[in-house]
Amino acid sequence: MTMPRLMLIILVLNLLITLGGVGANYWMLRGGVQGSGAGEVSAETAVTVAEVAASEFQFFPIDKIIVSVRGTAREHYFVLDLALQAGKETEKLQLESLEPIVRNSVVSHLSALSFEALRDLSISALQGKLEAVLREDLAARNISVPFSNLLVSKLIVQ
C-alpha cells in the first residue's frame, strides 16, 4: 500500500468517527434517548419547576450598609448590600419596616469583629451569621420574622 492511499484511509476513518459523534450528540440532545427512570426530569419540566419556585418569593433589598472595622494598622470599611427573601404573601410594608432593625443588627455585630476575623469568613458563613444574629435581635424585640432568608448580594472590602 502506498503512502497516499494510507493517508486517504485514515482521513476517511477520522471523518466517519467525527460525523458519528456529531450525529450521536444531536440524537441524544433532541431526545432520542428517553429516560425510563421515574426520577428523571426533562429540561422543559426543570425550567418550569424553577420558574414556579422563583415566582413564589419576593426580595426586599437593603442597600449600602457601611461598617467600619478595626484592623492591625488602620481602619477598614465593609460595604454590604443585603436582600430579605420572603414569600409572595408577605406585605412589602412589613419588610420595609424591618430595614432599620436589619441595619442596626448588622452594624452592631460586624463592628464588634476585627478585620482579620471578617476576612476569614466565607460569604455563606457571613450570611448565616448575620441571619442568626438578626433572628435573635427580632426575637429579643418580640417581632415576628417575616422573611425566610437573609442574602448577601454585594460585599466590598477596603
Secondary structure, 3 states (H helix, E strand, C coil): CCHHHHHHHHHHHHHHHHHHHHHHHHHHHCCCCCCCCCCCCCHHHHHHHHHHHHHCEEEEEEEEEEEEEECCCCEEEEEEEEEEEEECCCCHHHHHHCHHHHHHHHHHHHHCCCHHHHHHCCHHHHHHHHHHHHHHHHHHCCCCCCCCEEEEEEEEEC
